[in-house]
Amino acid sequence: MNKLENKNIIIATHVFATGPAQDLKEFLLLNKINKLLFVGHPLFYDIKLNGSGYEIYKQGKKITETYKKIKKLWEPWSYLKSIILNFYWSFKQKTKWDIYIGSNNLNAFSGLLLKYVKRTNKVIYYVIDYNPKRFKSKILNKIYHWVDQFCVRHCDETWNLSPRMEQARLEYFGFADKKQKIVPIGIWFKRIKKYNFNEINKHTLVFMGHLIKKQGIQYVLRAIPGILKEIPDFKFLIIGDGNYAEYLKKMAQDFKINECLEFTGYLKDHANIENKLAKSALAVALYEKYDQNNNLTFTYFADPSKIKVYLGCGVPILLTDVPHNSKEILNKKCGLIIDDDKENITRAVINLMKNEELLKQFRKNALNYAKQFDWNLIFYKNLSKIL
């Protein structure tokens, strides 16, 4: 991408695991931009995380990396501190930045301060998660949305993961701005190894993600005895870890289905994860629409990355009608919308796994649909328009 070669760009984000900001960093490094400053702050206190810090790259090569030891801070102070550090680390580089990309409203706000003192030309507000009821505290929620709307209004562009983010600002707050655009979650499509239909495990269902109650894996376990009656060699592969893992294992014992389950635990290697997914027949994503307080979940407003990874691996999805693109996935015939009823899950799994021609067509449809979400296409398209 020739437009990027001589550019100086900042990415500021909060970090827990990998996400769109890290994918954007990888894209910019592959394109060997002149200078990249990547600033990361811990999303919350966790001893496994670094504290706030930054990395500097010149033409794709790392020059320096500095991260502090994580400290537990009063939450409002940690928010203010991240804004100050973003500004300070960006300013002290003595560089005129072409674009500042802030992932979340606090990081974007720092970019607007930098633009005010004429140290960056443009600011992009990259909205990774959004919820009209972000905090239980009405005061914190009001401040959060004031900052969000301020950033949307004053940044050169706002990148929303899904159309529901812009819709929610209008529906809940009467706020609208024409500079908002949809920049969906992507995948490194060409990096994922693809398998022929005769190479996959045609009776393996897979889940990937954090093992917590709201992911709905327990509903799949309840459906397995019924599935085994029709598909005796059925397997359920569970990739990931979390505080719900032991409960699920106990559940498997109670239902006497241990032999058809495989818990991999946490896997760090993305290529290994993608390989396991690509060899599976079907994937499951039983998202919940409402949280325990009967508020719409973050998933409802976002664009879950798990779905894109499944599709990029050529794996059709059984999903609840929660993500914004669930009906599109249904219409493109690369997945089915189901609920958490065990009979519904049982029927969907059996119908697809026992009809190999249909399963084969769904896998082909999944890959065709996923091509458009390659990160190279997404970032090239959106950055080339603002440069």
C-alpha positions as CSV (number, residue, x, y, z in Angstrom):
1,M,0.0,0.0,0.0
2,N,2.1,2.9,-1.3
3,K,0.1,5.6,0.6
4,L,1.4,4.1,3.9
5,E,5.1,3.9,3.2
6,N,6.1,7.3,4.5
7,K,3.4,7.7,7.2
8,N,3.7,8.0,10.9
9,I,0.9,6.4,12.8
10,I,-0.1,5.9,16.5
11,I,-2.4,3.1,17.8
12,A,-3.5,3.5,21.4
13,T,-5.5,0.7,23.0
14,H,-6.4,-1.1,26.2
15,V,-5.2,-4.7,26.2
16,F,-6.4,-8.0,27.6
17,A,-6.0,-10.5,24.8
18,T,-5.4,-10.0,21.1
19,G,-7.9,-7.9,19.2
20,P,-8.5,-5.5,16.3
21,A,-5.8,-3.0,17.5
22,Q,-3.2,-5.8,17.4
23,D,-4.3,-6.8,14.0
24,L,-4.1,-3.2,12.8
25,K,-0.6,-3.1,14.2
26,E,0.3,-6.3,12.3
27,F,-1.1,-4.8,9.1
28,L,0.9,-1.6,9.4
29,L,4.1,-3.5,10.2
30,L,3.6,-5.7,7.1
31,N,3.3,-2.5,5.1
32,K,6.5,-1.1,6.7
33,I,5.2,2.3,7.5
34,N,7.8,4.9,8.4
35,K,7.0,5.0,12.1
36,L,4.5,3.3,14.3
37,L,3.9,4.0,18.0
38,F,1.8,1.3,19.7
39,V,0.6,2.2,23.1
40,G,-1.1,-0.4,25.4
41,H,-2.8,-0.1,28.7
42,P,-4.2,-3.1,30.8
43,L,-7.9,-3.4,30.4
44,F,-8.2,-4.3,34.0
45,Y,-6.0,-5.4,36.8
46,D,-4.6,-8.9,36.2
47,I,-1.2,-10.0,37.4
48,K,-0.7,-11.8,34.1
49,L,-0.8,-8.4,32.2
50,N,1.8,-5.8,31.8
51,G,1.2,-2.3,33.0
52,S,0.9,0.6,30.6
53,G,3.7,0.9,28.0
54,Y,4.6,1.5,24.4
55,E,6.4,0.0,21.4
56,I,8.1,2.0,18.6
57,Y,8.7,0.6,15.1
58,K,10.6,2.0,12.1
59,Q,9.7,0.6,8.7
60,G,8.4,-2.6,10.2
61,K,11.3,-3.2,12.7
62,K,11.0,-2.8,16.5
63,I,13.2,0.0,17.8
64,T,12.2,0.0,21.5
65,E,9.6,-1.5,23.9
66,T,8.9,-0.1,27.4
67,Y,6.2,-1.5,29.7
68,K,5.7,-0.7,33.4
69,K,4.9,-3.3,36.0
70,I,1.1,-3.5,36.5
71,K,-0.3,-1.7,39.5
72,K,-3.7,-1.7,41.0
73,L,-5.2,1.8,40.8
74,W,-8.5,3.5,41.7
75,E,-10.4,2.9,38.4
76,P,-11.2,6.6,37.6
77,W,-7.5,7.5,38.1
78,S,-6.4,4.7,35.8
79,Y,-8.7,6.1,33.1
80,L,-7.2,9.6,33.5
81,K,-3.7,8.2,33.7
82,S,-4.1,6.4,30.3
83,I,-5.2,9.7,28.7
84,I,-2.2,11.5,30.1
85,L,0.3,8.8,29.1
86,N,-1.1,8.6,25.6
87,F,-0.6,12.3,25.1
88,Y,2.9,12.3,26.8
89,W,4.4,9.3,25.0
90,S,3.0,10.6,21.6
91,F,4.2,14.1,22.2
92,K,7.7,13.2,23.4
93,Q,8.6,11.4,20.2
94,K,9.0,14.8,18.5
95,T,7.2,13.4,15.5
96,K,4.4,14.9,13.5
97,W,1.9,12.1,13.3
98,D,-0.3,11.5,10.2
99,I,-3.0,9.5,12.0
100,Y,-3.8,8.7,15.6
101,I,-6.1,5.7,16.1
102,G,-7.7,5.4,19.5
103,S,-9.3,2.1,20.4
104,N,-12.1,3.2,22.8
105,N,-13.2,6.7,23.7
106,L,-10.5,7.5,26.3
107,N,-7.7,6.7,23.9
108,A,-9.4,8.6,21.1
109,F,-9.8,11.6,23.4
110,S,-6.0,11.7,23.9
111,G,-5.7,11.9,20.1
112,L,-8.0,14.9,20.0
113,L,-5.7,16.6,22.5
114,L,-2.8,15.8,20.3
115,K,-4.6,17.2,17.3
116,Y,-5.4,20.4,19.2
117,V,-1.7,21.1,19.7
118,K,-1.1,20.2,16.0
119,R,1.0,17.1,16.6
120,T,-1.3,14.8,14.6
121,N,-3.2,15.5,11.4
122,K,-6.2,13.2,11.8
123,V,-7.8,11.1,14.6
124,I,-9.8,7.9,14.2
125,Y,-12.0,6.7,17.0
126,Y,-12.0,2.8,16.7
127,V,-15.0,1.5,18.7
128,I,-14.3,-2.0,19.7
129,D,-17.1,-2.4,22.2
130,Y,-20.2,-0.3,22.9
131,N,-23.2,-0.6,25.2
132,P,-25.8,2.1,26.0
133,K,-25.7,0.8,29.6
134,R,-21.9,0.5,29.9
135,F,-21.8,0.9,33.7
136,K,-24.2,0.2,36.5
137,S,-23.5,3.7,37.9
138,K,-25.7,6.3,36.2
139,I,-23.0,8.9,36.7
140,L,-20.2,6.8,35.2
141,N,-22.5,5.8,32.3
142,K,-23.3,9.5,31.6
143,I,-19.6,10.4,31.6
144,Y,-18.8,7.5,29.4
145,H,-21.4,8.4,26.7
146,W,-20.5,12.1,26.9
147,V,-16.9,11.2,26.0
148,D,-18.1,8.8,23.4
149,Q,-20.2,11.4,21.7
150,F,-17.6,14.0,22.0
151,C,-15.1,11.7,20.2
152,V,-17.6,10.8,17.5
153,R,-18.4,14.5,16.9
154,H,-14.7,15.7,16.8
155,C,-12.7,12.8,15.4
156,D,-12.2,12.7,11.6
157,E,-13.8,9.3,11.5
158,T,-15.4,6.8,13.9
159,W,-15.0,3.1,13.1
160,N,-17.9,1.1,14.5
161,L,-17.7,-2.7,14.4
162,S,-21.3,-3.1,13.6
163,P,-24.3,-1.0,12.4
164,R,-25.9,-1.4,15.8
165,M,-23.5,0.9,17.5
166,E,-24.5,3.9,15.4
167,Q,-28.2,2.9,15.7
168,A,-27.9,2.7,19.5
169,R,-26.4,6.2,19.8
170,L,-29.5,7.5,17.9
171,E,-32.1,5.3,19.6
172,Y,-30.9,5.8,23.2
173,F,-29.4,9.3,23.1
174,G,-30.8,11.0,20.0
175,F,-27.2,11.4,18.8
176,A,-26.2,11.2,15.1
177,D,-23.0,12.0,13.1
178,K,-22.3,11.3,9.5
179,K,-18.6,10.5,10.1
180,Q,-19.4,7.1,11.5
181,K,-18.7,4.1,9.3
182,I,-18.8,0.3,9.7
183,V,-15.3,-1.4,9.9
184,P,-16.1,-5.0,10.8
185,I,-13.9,-7.6,12.6
186,G,-11.7,-9.4,10.2
187,I,-9.5,-12.4,9.9
188,W,-6.1,-13.2,8.2
189,F,-8.0,-15.3,5.6
190,K,-5.0,-16.4,3.5
191,R,-3.0,-17.5,6.6
192,I,-5.6,-20.1,7.6
193,K,-4.9,-23.5,6.2
194,K,-7.9,-24.9,4.3
195,Y,-8.9,-28.6,4.2
196,N,-10.7,-30.6,1.6
197,F,-14.0,-32.1,2.7
198,N,-12.6,-35.6,2.9
199,E,-9.8,-34.4,5.3
200,I,-12.1,-33.1,8.0
201,N,-13.7,-34.8,11.0
202,K,-17.2,-34.9,9.8
203,H,-18.8,-35.7,13.2
204,T,-16.9,-33.1,15.3
205,L,-18.6,-30.1,16.7
206,V,-16.2,-27.3,18.0
207,F,-16.4,-24.4,20.5
208,M,-13.6,-21.9,20.9
209,G,-13.5,-19.2,23.6
210,H,-13.7,-18.3,27.2
211,L,-15.4,-21.0,29.3
212,I,-18.0,-19.1,31.2
213,K,-21.7,-19.7,31.8
214,K,-23.0,-17.1,29.3
215,Q,-21.2,-18.9,26.4
216,G,-23.9,-21.6,26.7
217,I,-21.7,-24.7,26.4
218,Q,-23.8,-26.4,29.0
219,Y,-26.8,-26.5,26.7
220,V,-24.7,-28.4,24.1
221,L,-23.8,-31.0,26.7
222,R,-27.4,-31.5,27.5
223,A,-28.1,-32.2,23.8
224,I,-25.2,-34.7,23.4
225,P,-27.0,-37.9,24.6
226,G,-29.6,-37.3,21.9
227,I,-27.0,-36.7,19.3
228,L,-25.1,-39.9,20.2
229,K,-28.2,-42.0,19.5
230,E,-28.0,-41.0,15.8
231,I,-24.2,-40.3,15.5
232,P,-22.4,-42.8,17.8
233,D,-18.9,-41.4,16.9
234,F,-19.9,-37.7,17.6
235,K,-17.2,-35.6,19.2
236,F,-17.3,-32.2,20.9
237,L,-14.0,-30.3,20.9
238,I,-13.8,-27.4,23.4
239,I,-10.9,-25.0,22.9
240,G,-10.3,-22.6,25.7
241,D,-10.3,-22.3,29.5
242,G,-12.2,-20.4,32.2
243,N,-13.8,-20.6,35.6
244,Y,-16.7,-22.7,34.2
245,A,-14.5,-25.5,32.9
246,E,-14.7,-27.7,36.1
247,Y,-18.5,-27.4,36.2
248,L,-18.7,-28.5,32.5
249,K,-16.4,-31.5,33.2
250,K,-18.6,-32.5,36.2
251,M,-21.6,-32.2,33.9
252,A,-20.0,-34.4,31.4
253,Q,-19.5,-37.1,34.1
254,D,-23.1,-36.8,35.2
255,F,-24.3,-37.3,31.6
256,K,-21.7,-40.0,31.0
257,I,-20.4,-38.3,27.8
258,N,-16.8,-37.9,28.8
259,E,-15.5,-40.1,26.0
260,C,-16.9,-37.8,23.3
261,L,-15.6,-34.6,24.8
262,E,-12.1,-33.1,24.5
263,F,-11.1,-30.1,26.6
264,T,-7.9,-28.6,25.1
265,G,-7.4,-25.9,27.8
266,Y,-5.9,-22.6,26.8
267,L,-4.0,-22.7,23.5
268,K,-1.6,-19.8,22.7
269,D,-0.7,-20.7,19.1
270,H,-3.3,-19.2,16.7
271,A,-2.2,-21.5,13.8
272,N,-2.8,-24.5,16.0
273,I,-6.3,-23.2,17.0
274,E,-7.2,-22.5,13.4
275,N,-6.0,-25.9,12.3
276,K,-8.2,-27.6,14.9
277,L,-11.2,-25.5,13.8
278,A,-10.7,-26.1,10.1
279,K,-10.7,-29.8,10.6
280,S,-14.0,-29.7,12.5
281,A,-17.4,-30.1,10.9
282,L,-19.5,-27.5,12.7
283,A,-19.0,-24.8,15.3
284,V,-21.3,-23.4,18.0
285,A,-21.9,-19.9,19.3
286,L,-24.8,-19.7,21.8
287,Y,-24.6,-16.0,22.7
288,E,-27.0,-14.6,25.2
289,K,-29.0,-11.5,24.2
290,Y,-29.6,-10.1,27.7
291,D,-27.4,-10.0,30.8
292,Q,-28.4,-10.8,34.4
293,N,-29.9,-7.3,34.7
294,N,-32.0,-7.8,31.6
295,N,-29.9,-5.3,29.6
296,L,-28.7,-6.1,26.1
297,T,-25.3,-7.6,26.1
298,F,-22.1,-6.2,24.5
299,T,-22.3,-9.0,22.0
300,Y,-25.6,-7.7,20.7
301,F,-23.9,-4.4,19.7
302,A,-20.5,-5.7,18.6
303,D,-19.2,-8.0,15.9
304,P,-17.9,-11.2,17.6
305,S,-14.5,-12.2,16.3
306,K,-15.1,-15.9,17.0
307,I,-17.8,-16.0,14.3
308,K,-15.3,-14.6,11.7
309,V,-12.6,-17.1,12.7
310,Y,-15.1,-20.0,12.4
311,L,-16.2,-18.9,8.9
312,G,-12.6,-18.2,7.8
313,C,-11.8,-21.8,8.7
314,G,-14.7,-22.9,6.5
315,V,-16.7,-24.1,9.5
316,P,-20.5,-23.5,9.4
317,I,-22.0,-22.1,12.6
318,L,-24.9,-23.0,14.8
319,L,-25.6,-19.7,16.6
320,T,-28.3,-17.8,18.5
321,D,-30.0,-14.8,16.9
322,V,-27.9,-12.3,18.8
323,P,-25.0,-11.0,16.6
324,H,-26.0,-8.3,14.1
325,N,-25.0,-10.6,11.2
326,S,-26.8,-13.8,12.4
327,K,-29.6,-13.6,9.8
328,E,-27.1,-12.8,7.0
329,I,-25.1,-15.9,8.0
330,L,-28.4,-17.9,7.8
331,N,-29.4,-16.4,4.4
332,K,-25.9,-17.1,3.0
333,K,-26.4,-20.7,4.1
334,C,-23.2,-20.9,6.1
335,G,-24.9,-21.4,9.4
336,L,-28.2,-22.0,11.2
337,I,-29.9,-19.9,13.9
338,I,-30.8,-22.0,16.9
339,D,-31.7,-21.5,20.6
340,D,-30.6,-23.1,23.8
341,D,-33.3,-25.8,23.7
342,K,-31.6,-29.2,23.7
343,E,-34.0,-30.6,21.1
344,N,-33.3,-27.7,18.8
345,I,-29.5,-28.2,19.2
346,T,-29.8,-32.0,18.7
347,R,-31.8,-31.7,15.6
348,A,-29.6,-29.0,14.0
349,V,-26.4,-31.0,14.6
350,I,-27.9,-34.3,13.3
351,N,-29.4,-32.8,10.2
352,L,-26.2,-31.2,9.1
353,M,-23.8,-33.9,10.0
354,K,-25.8,-36.7,8.5
355,N,-26.4,-34.8,5.2
356,E,-22.8,-34.6,3.9
357,E,-23.8,-32.9,0.6
358,L,-25.5,-30.1,2.6
359,L,-22.6,-29.9,5.1
360,K,-20.1,-29.7,2.2
361,Q,-22.1,-26.9,0.6
362,F,-22.4,-25.0,3.9
363,R,-18.6,-25.2,4.3
364,K,-18.0,-23.8,0.8
365,N,-20.5,-21.0,1.5
366,A,-18.7,-20.2,4.8
367,L,-15.4,-19.7,3.0
368,N,-16.9,-17.6,0.2
369,Y,-18.6,-15.4,2.7
370,A,-15.5,-15.0,4.9
371,K,-13.2,-13.8,2.1
372,Q,-14.5,-10.3,2.3
373,F,-13.3,-10.0,5.9
374,D,-9.6,-10.4,5.3
375,W,-7.8,-7.8,7.4
376,N,-5.8,-6.7,4.5
377,L,-8.9,-5.8,2.5
378,I,-10.6,-4.1,5.5
379,F,-7.7,-1.9,6.6
380,Y,-6.5,-1.1,3.1
381,K,-10.0,0.0,2.1
382,N,-10.6,2.2,5.2
383,L,-7.1,3.7,5.6
384,S,-6.7,4.6,1.9
385,K,-9.8,6.7,2.1
386,I,-8.6,8.8,5.1
387,L,-5.0,9.3,4.0
